[in-house]
Amino acid sequence: MFDLRILYAEDEDSIRELFERILKKFVKELFVASNGLEALNLYKEHQPDIIITDIRMPQMSGFEMAEIVRKENKLIPIIVLSAHNDTEFFLEAIKLGVVSFLVKPIDTNELIKALENVNEIVKLQKENKQKTKELEEALIKAKLAEKAKGDFLAAMSHEIRTPLNAILGFTELLRDVENKDLRDEYISIIESSGKNLLSIINDILDYSKIESGSFDIEPHPFEALEEFESVVELFAMKAYEKRIKLLSFIDPRIPKKIVGDSLRIKQILSNLISNAIKFTPEGKNIFINITPTHIAENRVNILFEVRDEGIGIAADKLETIFAPFAQADAGISRKFGGTGLGLSISSNLASMMGGKLSAQSKEGEGSRFWFELAFDILDPSVEKIDNKTIYIANLESCGATCLVFAKYFEALGIKWVETPKEADIIVYYEKIEDGFEDKKKILLTSDPFYSGKNVIRLPFSATKLKKALLNSSDDEDKEVKPIDKICAEDSFEILVAEDNKTNQKLIDALFKKHGYKAIIANNGEEAVEQFLLKRYPIVLLDIQMPKMNGIEAMRAIKQIDEKAQVIALTANANIGDKERFISEGFDGYLQKPINEKELFGLLGSYNETNRYFKELQESLGLDKSEIILLLEDFVFDAASEIALIKEAIASNELETVFELSHKIKGAAGNLRLEAVRKIAATLEKSAKKGENTNYMELLHLLEKEIAKINYKEF
């Protein structure tokens, strides 16, 4: 059997019927014609691999038909059948490029041999055709890639230069500005441009890692509501500034702790919410919906959805919206900016986590983006508020805001009543009115600056609602306070190795601002020399430096003093860097550009420890090493005492609980461990009075507080 499609033309019925039966045994598909004109029509319709034709036929001879075919297809193999062994036909067949000339009556073996030869020719032609097609496709792809590269470089040149020009231009203007308000405005522009530039660079790096296959998803346990609520809260101010309502429903029925890559999920959500705010006009709404679609014993599927009432996307552009460097049109790029990489990165991340980012949109009416992911469940518990009834006072003016609020009622188990008399809590929208003074009142507001312990600001979250409704002692709104400067008498010098002069100036200015003194080393080798002269309590080391890099310098410093606190500074942003540097021997890790809050949070933590030792050294007359030994003994002794307390609680021996708690309280007090002392004192007091207290819960709190005493890091 030959993998051939054959056109066979013969005008004599008996010969045609015989050959038709023979050929059907050997070929894949056969088209049969009784004259040249019919054969030509069959060729045009079916485009066979080869032609087998008689010469003399009515209406059109085999040669006439073959000549017409040859003009269209110069490569198709043609086999001629003739009853006349005439030189004239041989010459004409050669002119037409006939591959075989078989004389009637045809020998079957000769026919099979001719078909074998033709089969090889057709096979080679198909292979060459495929290779030619592949080469053409490769050439097209190369040209498209070259064009994409050019477009990308042009786009990046514009996107990078725009914030860079603002940074350089306003920095230059600052030289001659004396007016404080104007100077602050310029600084704000520089800061905003810097963040924009960093975002562009991060997009490029992320896309590059995904394309090269070096981007990894890192699942880990995390608190679902806490992580999802925090990413939405980041956009509250941006939405408020644009007068957009950011309405979010993050279902409190999502299991408390799940396993997934929370960082990458937040990256997708951040991109979708940022785009929604960017493309939604003033006065419109954005809806964020994060809810479980299916919960099994150990698995949960969660839907992440962002809907906006923005400009929308044209139907013909929607198919390409997830392609890299794509935006709906060039005007969007000019008007709104952006690299065109965000959705492509988000789509890839969703796929890598087992989901798919999808989109629906109608031009002028808004867009909907969503994806669904599956997670393992570690803690299935959910948020719930029992025995609370709520009445909304001005429902008619609340609109979509109260509809979202009502969804939380249902999810949290709160009853929504129709009259204020039935309610425990009266809810107002934007303005609290007089009346119902005997009831607790809660205000819903879109104003992020409105403060108060019974205020719930957009975007809503189960955590905010729970705090306002239960109104515990910790419900007072916590404002973000500036990092406390340490007192001059407590300030200390910190060794910083950094080879970039601009960064040196920035670090020096930051440290002065917070009461620290930076001792600058220009490279790793110089840092080690400085440390030999003086044992600095903290050393910050840039990783990439001339002469001696940060890792080499850290090892040398640790050899001089293994207790030195050495922190890695790096401009790299690779996954796993922090773990890698800690495993190398560093005590901490900070990423450039330096986050002021992170840096001084780290230094402040060390400073608190420093003050703790200073206080103990003064009161007890002991040096640091002796205090560390005391802490070590305390932790080990407390562990055995807690084990005994557990046994005593189990057997209801409250006197033993009292004695052991008293012992822990006294030791903690001597070591100025105030948090431990307070819990132990509560446990001691309850046991002494024989109160009906949850002793195991108190003991658990005590264990957690003692576990925080990491004497090895002191």
N, C-alpha and C positions, 0 to 999 in steps of 0.2 A: 504494500500500500504506500503510495506516494502522497505527500501532503501538498497536492496540487489542485488548482481549480482550472479546468480545461474547457476551451471552446472547440467543438469539433464540427466541421462543415463538410457535407457530402451530399450530392444530388441523387445518387443511385440508392434506391430504397433498401435493397437486399444487403448491399455492402454497409450502408449506414446502420441498419438494425444489428448486423453482426458485430461491427466495431463498437457500437454503443454498449452491447452486453460485455464485450471484452474490457473496454476502458473503465466501466463502472466497477470492475473488480480491483482495479489498480489505483484509482485516483479518488481524491476527497470529494470533489464536486464536478459535475459534467453538464455543459450547456450544448445542445445539439441543434444545428441549423441545416436546412435542405438546399440552401443557395447562398451566394455571396452576400446579397443585400440583407437577408435575414441574419447572417453571421455578423455583419457589421453592426446591426442594431443590438444584437445580443452582447457584443463586445462593449458598446457604449453603456449598456445598462448594468453589466455585471463586472466589468474590468477583470477578466480572467488572468491567471498567471502565464499561460501559454496558449497558442493557437495551433491546431492540427487541421489542415484544409486540403481539400481536393483542388486541382487547378481548374479544370473545365467544369463550370457550373452555369446554369441559366441566370439571367438578370445581371449578375456580376461575377466575374471569374475570381478564383482564389487569389491570384496575383493582384487584381484590382483592389480587392478588399484588403489584402495585406499591405498594399502601398498606402492606402488611406490611414490604416492603423499605424504604420511606421511614422507618418508625419506627426502623430500625437505621442507615440511611445516608441522611441528608438531602441529600447533595450528588451522589449518583450520577445521571448524565444518563439520562432515559428517553424513548424514541421510541415513539409509539403508532401502530399501523396499524389502519385501520377501513374497512369497505366502506360505512359509513353516514355520510353528511355531515349529521350531526344536531347541533344546538346543545347538546343535553343532554350529549353526549360531550365537546364542547369545554370546557364549564364544569367538568366533572369533571376533565378533563385539566389544566386550569389550576390547580385546587385541589391536584392532586398534584404540581405543579411540572414537568410534562412539557415537554421542550425543543423537540420537533417533533411535529406531528400530520399523518401522511401518509395520504391516502385511496387505497384500492385502486380500480383496479389501479395499482400503484406505478410511477412513472416512475423509471428508473435514474439519470438525471441529478439528479433531486430527492433521491434517496437518497444519492448521493455528496456533494451539497451539504450535506445534513443531517449526514453523517458527518464532513465537513470541519469544520463548526461544533462538533460534539461533540468531535472530536479536539483542537481548540484549548482547549476547556473542560477536558478531561482533562489536557492538558499543563500548563495553569495550576494545576490542582488538585495535580498531582504536584509541581510546583515549590514551591507554597505549603506542601505537606506536608513536603518536604525542608527548606525554610527553617525551618518550625516545629520540625522535629526537631533541626536544627542549633542553633536558639535554645535549645531545651530542654536539649540536651547542653552548650551553652556555659554555661547557667545552673547546671547540675549541677556542671560543672567549676569554675565560679566559687565555688560554695558549698563544694565539696571543698577548693579552694585556700585559701579563707578559713578553713576548719576546720583544714587542715594548717598554715597560718600561725599560727593560735591555738595548736595543739598544739606547734608548733615553738618559739614564744615561751615557752610555759609550760615546755617541757622545757629550753630554754636558760637560762631564768631559774633553774631548779632546779640545772642542771649547773654554771653559772657561779658562782652564789651559794654553793654548797657549798664548793669550795676557797677562794673569796674570804673567806668567813666564817672558815675555819680560819686563813688567812693573817693577817687582821686581829685575830682573837681571840688567837692565840698570840703575835703581835707585841706586843699589849697586855700579855699575861702576862709576857713577857720583861723588862718594865720592873722588876719586883719580884723576879725570880728571882736568887738568889745561888749556889745549888747548881749546880756545873758539869755534872753528869750530867743533871739536869733541864733545864738550859738547852740542852744539846746535843740532847736529845730534842725540845724545842720547835722548835729550828732545823731539825732533820731533818723534822719535820712540815710546817713552813713551806715548806721546799725541795720536798718531795714534792707539796704542794698547788699550789705555783707551776708545777711541771712539768705537773701535771694540767690546770691552767687554760690553759697554753700549748697543750697538745695539743687541748683543746676548741676554742680559737680557730683553730688551724691547720686542724682539720676543717671548721669553718664557712667559712673563707676558701677552702679547696680546693673545697668543694662549690659555693660561690658562683661561683668561676671556671669550673668545669665547666659549670654551668647557663647562664652568660652566653656560653659559647663562647670565652672568653679564655685557656683552659688549653691549653698547647702541650706536645707530646711532643718531647723534644730528644735524638735518637739521637747517640751518641758512642762512640768505641772505649774498651773497658775490659777489665780482666783478670777473667775470669768467676769463677774459684774465689775469688780474693781478695775480690771484692765480695759474693758469695753467702755465703761463710763468715763474713764480718764481721757481716752482719746477724743470722745465727743466734746468733753468739757474744754479741751484745748481751743475749740473754734467758737466758743461763746462770745468772746469779745469781738472777733472779726465779723461775726454775724450781726452783732449789735451795732457795730460801726456802720454797717451797710443797711441797717434797719430791716434785717431779714429775721424772721422767726425760725429758730432752730428747734424743731419739735422732735424729741427722740423717745422711743419706747424700747428700752432694754429690758426684756422680760425677766422679772425676778424669779420666774420658775426655771430658769437655766440652772443646772446643777452648780453648786458652789465652786468646786475645784475640778478642772478638766486638764487634759494633756494635749498640747499643740504648740505651734510656734507663735506665741502672742505678739512678738515684735513684728513679724511679717503680716499678721492679720491687721495690726494697727497701722502698718504702712499702707496697706490697701485701703482701709477705711479713711485714713488721713487724705489720701489722694482723691478718693471719691467725694468726701465732704468738702475738701478744698476746691475741687472743680465745681461742685454744686454752688458754693458761695460765689465763686468767680463768675459763673454764667447765669446767676439768678439776679434779676433786677430788684431794686429797692421796693420794700413793701410786700414782697412775696414770701412764701413759706418753703422750708426744706424739712422733709420727714425722714427720720432715720429709724429703721425697724430692725432689731436684733432679737430673734425669738427662736425657740426650739421647734423643729418640725416633726421630730420623731425621737422619743426617749425609750431606750431598751434598758436592760438591767445594767450593762456596763458601757453603753455607747449612747451618744446623743448627736443628732444632726441639728446644726444651727444655721438659720438663714440670716444673712447680712444684706440689708437693703437700704439704698439711699435714693430718695425721690426728690425732685426739685420742680419748681414752677418757672424754670428759666427759659432760655432762648430755644432750646431743643436742637435736634440734629436732623438734617434732611435725610429722607429715606435712602437716597442713592449714596450717601456718605456713611451711613450707619455700618455697612459691611466692613469698612476699612478703619473704623475708629480705634481698633486695638492694634493696628499695625504701627511699628516704630516710626517716630518722627511725623505721625499723621495727626492733623487736626481737621475739623470739618471743612475749613477753607483758609486761604492765606490771610483773609481779613481778620479772622479770629486770632491768628498768631500775632498780627500787628496790633490788634486792639487789646488782647488779654495777655499776650506773652506766653512763655512756657516752651519747653523743649519738644513737646509732643511725645515724650517717652513715658510719662506717668501711667497712662492706661495700658500701654504695652507691658511695662514692668508689672503692674498689678495683675494683668491677665496671666502672665507667666507664673507669678507667685501663687495665684489661685490654683492653677493647673498643677504646680509642684506639690501643693498640699492636698491634691485629690479632688479639687472642685473646678468650677468653670465660671468665669466672670461673663455675665450676659448683660445686654442692654436693650431697652425699648425707648423710643423717643418719637415725638411728633414736633415738627418745626413750629416754633412759636408757642408751644404749650408745655414744654418741660421734658425731662428725661427720667428714666428709672434704671439704675444699675444694681445688680444683685449677684450673689454667689452663695453657695451652700457648702459647708464643710462638716465632716464627721470627727468626733473626738471621743477618746476614752474618758470615762468618768472615774475620778478618784474620791470625790466627796459628793454624794447625791443630794445633800441637804439644800433647801431653798429658803429664800426670804419669805416671811409670813408675819402679818400683824392681825391678831385676833381681837374680837370684842370692841371694835372701833366703828362708829357710825359717823358719816360725813354728810353735810348739806352745803351745796354751792349757792351762795347768796345772789350773785349777779351772773347767772348762767347765760342769759341772752347776749351779753357782751363778750363772752369768753370764746365762743366759736371752736375752732380746731384745737385750741390749747386745752380746753376742758374735755374734749373727746379723747385726747391722749391721756390726760389726767385720769379719766374714767377707766381707761384700759389698765392703768396701774392699780386702781381700786380692786378691779376684778381679780387681777393676778396676785395681789397681796392679801386677798380675803377680807377687804374692808367693805362694809355695807353702805351703799349710797341711798340716803333717805330723802323723802319728798318734802318734809316740813322741818324747820329749824328746831322745833320742840323735841323731835325724836333724835336729834344729832348730838354727838359728843363734841364735834368740832365743826365750826363754820368756816368755810373757805371763801375767800374773796379774790377777785381778779383785778390786779393793778392798783386797787385802792380799797383800804379797809373803811367800812362805814360804821356809824354809831348804831347801837342796839345790841341785843344778845350779850350783855356784859357778863352774864353768868356762864357764858360758853367760852371755850378756848377758840382763838381765831388764828387762821393761817392765811398768809398773803401769797398769791402766785404772781410773779412779775417777770418781765423780760429785761428789766434793768439790772445789769450786772453789778451796779454800784450800790444797790439797795441792800442794806445790812439789817440783821436782826435774827434772833434765834428761831422765830416762827415764820421766816421768809423762805419761800422755795423759788429759786431763780431758774430761768431757762438756761440750758436744756434740762429737762426733768431727768431724774434717776431714782431708782428704788432707795438708794442710800440717802439721798436728800429727803425724800418723803418720810422714810423711817425716822430720821433724826428729828424732823419737824413734828411729826405726829406723836412720837414717844416723849420728845422734849426732855431728854436726860440731862444730867448736870454738865455734860460735855457738849451741849448743843450750841453754845455760843459760836457765832461765825468766827472762824479763825482767819485773820488777815495775814497775807504773806509779809513777813517782816524783813527788813534789810538785815543782812548778816551782821551780827554784833562784832564791833571791833574789840579786840582784846586790850586790856589796860596796858599802858606803857611799861609798868613794872613787871607785867607778865610776858611781855613780848620777847621773842627769841629769834635768833638768826637761822636762816634756812639756806642750805647750799643748793644752788640751781646750776646745772650744766646745760647750756644752750648755745649753739654756735651761730644762730641767726641774730644779728644786732637789733633788728626791729623787735623781735620777740623778747630779747633781753630787756629792752626799754619798757615793753608792755608788762612783763613780769615784775620788774622793779616798781612800776607805777601802781600795779594791783596790790603788791605786798605792802607798799607804803600806805595805801588807802586803808588797809585793814590792820595796820599796826605791826606788821612783820618787817623784817629786814632781809632782803635777798642778797646773798653773797654769790656773785656770778662767776662761773667758770666757763671758758670758751670751748672746751672740749672735754672728753672723758678723762684724758690723762691729767689735765689741769685739775679736774674735780677730785681725783684720787690724791694729788699732791696737797690740795687745800684740806682734804679730810685728814691727812696725816698730821697737819699742823694743828687742827682743831677738830674734835669729835662733834659734828653737828647733829642735833637730834633728828632732823629730817633732811633727806637728800632727794631732790628731783632731778632725774636724768633723762635727757632727750635720748632716743634710741639710736638715731642715725647721726653720728658725729665723726669728724676727722680724728686721726691719730689713735683714738680708742673709742669704740662705740659704747652705747649705754649698758648693754648686757655685760661686756668685759669690765666696765668701770664698776658696775654693781657687784660683781664677783670679787673684785679687788677690795672694795670698801667693806664688804661682808667679812673678808679675811682679816681686815684690820679690827672691825668691831661687828660681830654677828648680830648684835642687838640694834644696830642702826636701822631706822625706818627709811627704806629706799623705794621711791615711787617712780614708775615708768611714765614718760611723756612720749606720745607718738602721734604722728599725723596719719598713720595708716588707720583704715576703718574696716579691717577684715574680721569676719566672724571667728571667734575663738582666740582673738589676740589677747584678751584679758586673761583667760585661763592659761594661755601659753606663757605670758610674762610672769604670772604668779608661780607657775610651776618652775620657771627658771630661777626663782628666788626673790623676785620683787615683792614688796609688802603692799603695794597698791598700784593702780593703773588710772591714768587720765588721758583722754583723747584730745588732740588739737582739732580745731581751735579751742582753747581752754575755756571751759564753762566756769565762770566766776563762783557760782553757787556750789558746784561740785568741789572745786579746788579748796575753798575755804570751809566747806563742810568737813572735808577730810582733815584739814589742818586744825579746825576747831575741835574735832573729835580728839585729836592728839593733844591739843592744848588742855582740854578737860582732864584727860588722863594725867597730864603733867601737873595740873593744879592739885589733883587728887593725891599724887605722891608727895607734892610739896607740903600739903596740909598734914599728911601722916608723918612725914619726916620731922616736921616741926613739933607735932604733938607727942609723938612716941619716941623721938630721938633715934630712929632707925634709918639705915640707908635703903636705897631702892631695891637692891638684891634681897635684903632681909624681908622687906614688905612683900615681894613677889613670892617668897617661900611661905609667908604667913597666908597669903591668898590661896596658894596651892593647897596648903593643909586644910584651910577652911572649906574649899570645894570638895575635897575628898572626904572630910569628916561629915559634911552636910549630906553627902550622897548616902552614907550608911545610916545617918540619923533619919533621913526621909524614908528610907526603906523600913525602918523600925516604926515610924509614925504610921505608915500604910497598914502594917500589921495590927497596930494598936487601934486604928480606926475600924478595921474589919472586925475586930473582937470587942469594939465599944469600950476600950480601956482609955477613957478620957484623961485620967491622971497621967498616964504615960505620954499621951499626946501633949498635955500641958508641960511636962518636964522637958521633953525633947525640943518643943517649940521655944521654950524659955532659953534653952541652951543656944539654939541657933540665933535667937534674937540678940542675946548678949554678945556673941562673937561678931555678928554683923555690925552691931553698934560700935564695938571697939575698932572695927576696920572701916568705919564710916560708909558702910554699904546700906544707905538709907532705905532704898526700895525694898531690899531683902528684909531689913529690920521691921518695917511697917507690916508686911504680910505675916511674918513670924509672930509679931505682937498680936495681930488680929486672931490668928490661930490659937495662940496661948490664952488670950482672954476668953474666947468662946469655949475652949476646953475647961478652963477653970470654973466657969459659970454653968457648965453642962448644957449649953444652949443647943437647940435643934438647928444646927448649921450644916451647910454642905461642906464638910471638912475636906473631901476629896478635891473639890473645885479649888479651895484655898491652897491645898497642897500642890495642885497642878500649877497654880500661879507662882508659888514659891520655887518650884523646880525650874520654871521658865526663866525667872529672874536670876537664879543662881547660874543657869546655863549661859547667861550673857557674860559672866565673869571669865574672860579669856586671859588668864594670867600670863600665858605664853607670849601674848602680843604686848604686854606691858614691858 
